[in-house]
Amino acid sequence: MAATLLFSMFGALLFFGAPIVVALGVASMAVYVLNGDDISSLIELAFSAINSFPLMALPSFILAGALMGDAGIARRLIHIAEELAGPAAGGLGAAAVMACMFFGAISGSGPATTAAVGMLVIPAMIERGYGRSYPAAITATAGGLGVVIPPSMPLVIYGVTANESISALFMAGVFPGIMLGVGLIVANYITAKRNGYQTEGTGYDKKRIFRVLKDGFWSLMAPVVILGGIYSGMFTPTEAAVVSIFYALFVGIFIHKESSLRGLNEAFQSTTWLTGRVLIIMFTATAFGRILVENHIPAMIAQGILQITDSLWLVWILVIGFLLIVGMFIEILATIMIVTPVLLPVMVELGVDPIHFGIVLVVSLGIGFSTPPLGENMFISSSIANVSIERISVRAIPLVGSMIVIDLLLAFFPQITLWLPTVLGF
């Protein structure tokens, strides 16, 4: 009865347009009130979930990403990506993907990556004959790489929820992030050849490339400093997040000399808003998950899946299909906290490594950034390109398809994900 009431109220509130935070909190509170349980214990549990040292990395990485945009780091990364893409068909589309990969290694946020890259790339692609819908589609899809390539906010949330090493998750996300980027570049090239999207046609200019690389040296060093410090063991992911803030301030004030008090104020405002939003979701999602565990919902779901099949490949297909659908409707951080206690025990029972599952989980849900009706990245790129989400969705189909293929490869071949953490001793 408790589980039925929980899911019924949660689904009904979402159906009537209630925010995810309200739906999670009201559904959880209703179950506790009707059962006559002590609500204070639920609140204490939820508070303990956000009173966590690893979670300090969350606001720090958000602030670092905002400061690096103000410092001119994002703009220089995009210029480097444009030069590396060259004159090939769909060169600017490939540049958008590479720029999202670079910026994703700084911000750890899909919407932040889409906004930072899209503001510069989408107008340029429209001007050079790519239309309006395709530039928005490629930028929104590639923006989802920011949730996979470390540092990643969703990986931090999964690590806290599943009690797994965040450093190991960051390392496990390196190759999957690169594979997703390469897959998007290939899909972009095929689409560009088919539709006649061509860049200016000028060849590579070694002097120009060298000049752009020289100008963007400190921008390229940002992910090296952040990830190099984590992988070398010099500092933890939480400490790396703080280091990235000081790096952004140093580069913006003393090297690029583009940082401003106005930009600093806007960075603090966006960080406060995003962090508060995430922590409130965590608070209510933890209470929701507690009720699931108390009513043995994960065990029931595990038993139901295992009754259908004991084939790990088929289970992966069912799980990924479920996550793709959920990612279309529910915000990624809330989804991670809801489904992890439900699905992780099932996968562990089938012999899946928790780190491997976490990467596939985040990749699957990250694809939801590029699919309506939620599609946060699509709303951002739609506003920049001034085109409807319906038109963007149609143009994004082959791009999303390439990401789903990569997602299945990651699920079926865990060595891709686990090789780097294993080599580095995690």
C-alpha positions in Angstrom: 0.0 0.0 0.0 2.8 2.4 0.9 4.6 1.8 -2.4 1.3 2.2 -4.4 0.5 5.5 -2.6 4.1 6.7 -3.1 4.2 6.2 -6.9 0.5 7.2 -7.4 1.0 10.6 -5.7 4.4 11.1 -7.4 3.0 10.3 -10.8 -0.2 12.4 -10.3 1.8 15.5 -9.1 4.1 15.3 -12.1 1.1 14.8 -14.5 -0.5 18.0 -13.1 2.8 19.9 -13.6 4.2 20.0 -10.1 8.0 20.5 -9.9 10.0 17.4 -9.3 11.0 18.6 -5.9 7.4 19.1 -4.8 6.3 15.7 -6.2 9.1 13.9 -4.4 8.6 15.7 -1.1 4.8 15.6 -0.9 4.6 12.0 -1.9 7.2 11.0 0.7 5.6 13.1 3.4 2.1 11.7 2.6 3.3 8.1 3.1 4.9 8.9 6.4 1.9 10.8 7.7 -0.6 8.0 6.7 1.6 5.3 8.2 1.8 7.3 11.5 5.6 7.2 11.3 7.9 9.8 13.0 8.6 12.5 10.3 11.6 13.8 12.2 13.6 10.7 11.4 12.9 11.1 7.7 14.0 14.8 7.8 17.2 13.8 9.7 18.0 11.2 7.1 17.5 13.6 4.2 19.6 16.3 5.9 22.5 13.8 6.5 22.4 13.0 2.7 23.4 16.6 1.8 25.7 17.1 4.8 28.5 15.4 2.9 32.1 16.5 2.2 32.2 15.1 -1.4 29.1 17.3 -2.2 31.3 20.4 -1.7 32.7 19.6 -5.2 29.3 20.4 -6.7 29.1 24.2 -6.1 32.8 24.5 -6.6 32.7 23.0 -10.1 29.6 25.1 -11.0 31.4 28.3 -9.9 34.6 27.3 -11.7 32.7 26.8 -15.0 31.0 30.1 -14.7 34.2 31.9 -13.9 36.0 30.3 -16.8 33.3 31.5 -19.1 33.9 35.0 -17.8 37.6 34.6 -18.1 37.5 34.0 -21.8 38.5 30.4 -21.5 35.4 29.0 -23.1 35.7 31.3 -26.1 39.3 30.3 -26.7 38.5 26.6 -26.5 35.8 27.1 -29.2 38.3 28.9 -31.5 40.8 26.0 -31.0 38.0 23.5 -31.8 37.1 25.4 -35.0 40.7 25.3 -36.2 41.2 21.6 -35.4 37.9 20.8 -37.3 39.3 22.3 -40.4 37.6 22.6 -43.8 35.9 19.1 -43.8 32.2 18.7 -44.4 30.3 19.7 -41.2 33.5 21.2 -39.8 31.7 23.7 -37.6 29.5 20.9 -36.3 32.6 18.9 -35.4 34.0 22.0 -33.8 30.8 22.3 -31.7 31.3 18.7 -30.5 34.9 19.2 -29.6 34.2 22.5 -27.9 31.5 20.8 -25.8 34.1 18.1 -24.8 36.6 20.7 -23.8 34.1 22.8 -21.8 32.5 19.6 -20.3 35.9 18.9 -18.8 35.6 22.2 -17.0 32.0 22.7 -16.0 30.6 19.2 -15.5 27.2 20.5 -16.5 25.2 19.7 -19.6 23.1 22.9 -19.7 26.1 25.1 -18.8 28.1 23.5 -21.6 25.2 24.0 -24.1 24.8 27.6 -23.2 28.5 28.5 -23.2 29.2 26.8 -26.5 25.9 27.5 -28.2 26.1 31.3 -27.8 29.2 31.3 -30.0 28.8 28.3 -32.3 25.1 28.4 -33.2 25.1 31.9 -34.7 28.3 31.1 -36.7 26.7 27.8 -38.1 23.5 29.6 -39.1 25.5 32.3 -40.9 27.5 29.7 -42.8 24.4 27.9 -44.2 23.7 25.1 -41.7 20.1 26.3 -41.3 18.7 27.0 -37.8 17.5 23.6 -36.5 20.7 21.5 -37.1 23.1 23.9 -35.3 20.7 23.8 -32.3 20.4 20.0 -32.5 24.2 19.3 -32.6 24.9 21.7 -29.8 22.1 20.4 -27.6 23.2 16.8 -28.2 26.9 17.5 -27.7 26.1 19.5 -24.6 25.1 16.2 -22.9 28.8 15.2 -23.0 29.3 17.5 -20.0 27.6 15.0 -17.7 29.9 12.2 -18.7 33.3 13.7 -19.2 34.9 14.3 -15.8 34.5 16.3 -13.7 30.8 15.6 -13.8 28.0 16.7 -11.4 25.9 13.6 -12.0 28.9 11.3 -11.3 29.4 13.1 -8.0 25.8 12.6 -7.1 25.9 8.9 -8.1 29.1 8.4 -6.1 27.5 9.9 -3.0 24.2 7.9 -3.5 25.9 4.6 -4.2 28.8 5.2 -1.8 31.4 4.7 -4.5 34.7 6.4 -5.2 34.2 9.6 -7.1 37.8 9.6 -8.3 37.2 6.1 -9.8 34.0 7.3 -11.5 35.8 10.3 -13.0 38.5 8.0 -14.4 35.9 5.6 -15.7 34.1 8.4 -17.6 37.1 9.4 -19.7 36.9 6.8 -22.5 33.1 6.8 -22.6 33.1 10.6 -23.0 35.6 10.4 -25.8 33.7 7.6 -27.5 30.5 9.6 -27.4 32.2 12.6 -28.8 33.7 10.6 -31.7 30.3 9.0 -32.4 28.7 12.4 -32.6 31.5 13.7 -34.9 31.0 10.7 -37.3 27.2 11.2 -37.3 27.7 14.9 -37.9 30.0 14.2 -40.9 27.5 11.8 -42.5 24.7 14.3 -42.0 26.8 17.2 -43.4 27.8 15.2 -46.5 24.2 14.2 -47.1 22.9 17.8 -46.7 25.8 19.6 -48.3 27.0 21.4 -45.2 30.4 22.7 -46.0 32.7 25.0 -44.1 34.5 27.8 -45.9 36.7 25.3 -47.9 40.0 26.9 -46.8 42.7 24.5 -45.9 44.7 24.2 -42.7 47.0 27.1 -41.9 49.8 26.1 -39.6 50.6 29.6 -38.6 46.9 30.3 -37.8 46.6 27.1 -35.8 49.8 27.8 -33.9 48.5 31.3 -33.1 45.2 30.0 -31.8 46.8 27.3 -29.8 49.2 29.8 -28.3 46.4 32.1 -27.4 44.4 29.2 -25.9 47.3 27.6 -24.0 46.0 28.5 -20.6 42.5 27.4 -21.6 43.7 24.0 -22.6 45.6 23.7 -19.4 42.4 24.0 -17.3 41.3 20.4 -17.7 44.9 19.2 -17.5 45.3 20.9 -14.1 41.9 19.7 -12.8 42.0 16.1 -14.0 45.8 15.7 -13.8 45.7 16.6 -10.1 42.9 14.1 -9.4 44.5 11.2 -11.4 48.0 11.8 -9.9 46.6 11.7 -6.4 47.7 15.3 -5.7 44.2 16.2 -4.6 40.8 14.8 -4.2 37.9 15.7 -6.6 36.5 18.1 -3.9 39.9 19.8 -3.6 40.3 19.8 -7.4 37.0 21.8 -7.6 38.4 24.5 -5.3 41.7 24.5 -7.2 39.8 25.1 -10.5 38.1 28.2 -9.0 41.5 29.8 -8.2 42.8 28.7 -11.6 39.9 30.5 -13.3 40.4 33.6 -11.3 44.2 33.6 -11.9 43.9 33.2 -15.6 41.0 35.7 -15.9 42.6 38.4 -13.9 46.4 38.1 -14.6 46.7 36.4 -18.0 43.6 37.0 -20.1 42.6 40.1 -18.1 39.0 39.6 -19.0 37.4 38.9 -15.7 35.1 41.5 -14.3 33.2 42.3 -11.1 30.0 42.0 -13.0 31.0 38.5 -14.3 32.0 37.5 -10.8 28.7 38.6 -9.4 26.8 36.7 -12.1 28.9 33.6 -11.5 28.0 33.6 -7.8 24.3 34.1 -8.5 24.1 31.2 -11.0 26.1 29.0 -8.6 23.8 29.8 -5.7 20.7 29.1 -7.7 22.0 25.8 -9.3 23.4 24.5 -6.0 20.3 25.3 -4.0 18.2 23.6 -6.7 20.4 20.4 -6.6 20.5 20.2 -2.8 16.7 20.5 -2.4 16.3 17.8 -5.0 18.7 15.6 -3.1 16.9 16.3 0.2 13.5 15.1 -1.1 14.9 12.3 -3.3 16.7 10.8 -0.3 13.4 10.7 1.6 11.7 9.1 -1.4 14.5 6.5 -1.6 14.2 5.7 2.1 10.6 4.8 1.7 11.4 2.6 -1.3 14.0 0.7 0.7 11.8 0.4 3.8 9.1 -1.2 1.7 11.6 -3.6 -0.1 10.8 -2.1 -3.5 14.3 -2.7 -4.9 14.1 -6.4 -4.0 10.7 -6.7 -5.6 11.9 -5.1 -8.8 15.0 -7.2 -8.9 13.0 -10.4 -8.5 10.6 -9.2 -11.2 13.4 -8.6 -13.7 15.2 -11.9 -12.9 11.9 -13.7 -13.4 11.8 -12.3 -17.0 15.3 -13.3 -17.9 18.7 -14.1 -16.4 20.6 -12.9 -19.6 22.7 -10.0 -18.6 22.6 -8.6 -22.1 18.8 -8.6 -22.2 18.7 -7.1 -18.7 21.0 -4.3 -19.9 18.7 -3.6 -22.9 15.7 -3.4 -20.6 17.5 -1.2 -18.1 18.9 1.2 -20.8 15.5 1.4 -22.4 13.9 2.2 -19.1 16.5 4.9 -18.3 16.2 6.5 -21.8 12.4 6.8 -21.2 12.8 8.1 -17.7 15.5 10.6 -18.8 12.9 12.1 -21.2 10.7 13.2 -18.3 12.6 13.6 -15.1 15.7 15.7 -14.3 18.9 13.7 -14.3 20.1 14.4 -10.7 16.7 13.4 -9.2 16.6 10.3 -11.4 20.0 9.2 -10.3 19.0 9.4 -6.6 15.7 7.6 -7.3 16.8 4.7 -9.5 20.2 4.0 -8.0 18.9 2.2 -4.9 16.4 0.4 -7.1 18.5 -0.8 -9.9 22.0 -1.0 -8.5 21.3 -4.1 -6.3 19.8 -5.9 -9.3 22.9 -5.2 -11.4 25.3 -6.1 -8.7 23.5 -9.4 -8.2 24.1 -10.1 -11.9 27.8 -9.4 -11.5 27.9 -5.9 -12.8 30.6 -3.6 -11.2 29.0 -0.5 -9.5 31.4 1.8 -11.2 30.5 0.3 -14.6 26.8 0.6 -13.8 27.2 4.2 -12.7 28.8 5.2 -16.1 26.1 3.5 -18.1 23.4 5.1 -15.9 24.7 8.6 -16.4 25.3 8.1 -20.1 21.7 6.8 -20.6 20.1 9.6 -18.6 22.4 12.2 -20.2 20.8 11.3 -23.5 17.6 12.7 -22.0 19.1 16.2 -22.2 18.7 15.9 -25.9 15.2 14.5 -26.0 11.9 16.2 -25.3 9.7 16.8 -23.4 12.3 17.6 -20.6 15.3 18.2 -22.8 17.0 21.0 -20.9 19.7 21.4 -23.5 17.1 21.6 -26.2 15.3 24.5 -24.5 18.6 26.4 -24.3 19.7 25.8 -27.9 16.1 26.5 -29.1 16.2 30.0 -27.5 19.6 30.7 -28.9 18.7 29.6 -32.5 15.1 30.9 -32.3 13.7 27.7 -33.6 11.0 25.3 -32.3 11.9 22.2 -30.2 10.0 20.0 -32.6 12.3 20.9 -35.5 15.3 20.4 -33.3 14.1 17.0 -32.2 13.8 15.7 -35.8 17.3 16.9 -36.7 18.7 15.3 -33.5 17.5 11.8 -34.2 20.6 10.5 -36.0 22.8 12.2 -33.4 20.9 10.7 -30.5 21.0 7.3 -32.3 24.8 7.4 -32.4 24.9 8.0 -28.6 22.5 5.1 -27.9 24.8 2.8 -30.0 27.8 3.9 -27.9 25.7 3.4 -24.7 25.0 -0.2 -25.6 28.7 -0.8 -26.4 29.6 0.5 -23.0 27.1 -1.7 -21.3 28.1 -4.9 -23.2 31.9 -4.4 -22.9 32.7 -3.2 -19.3 36.4 -3.3 -20.1 36.0 0.1 -21.9 34.8 1.7 -18.7 36.9 -0.2 -16.1 40.2 -0.4 -17.8 41.6 3.1 -16.8 40.5 2.9 -13.1 42.0 -0.6 -12.9 45.3 0.5 -14.4 45.5 3.4 -12.0 44.8 1.2 -9.0 41.1 2.0 -8.2 
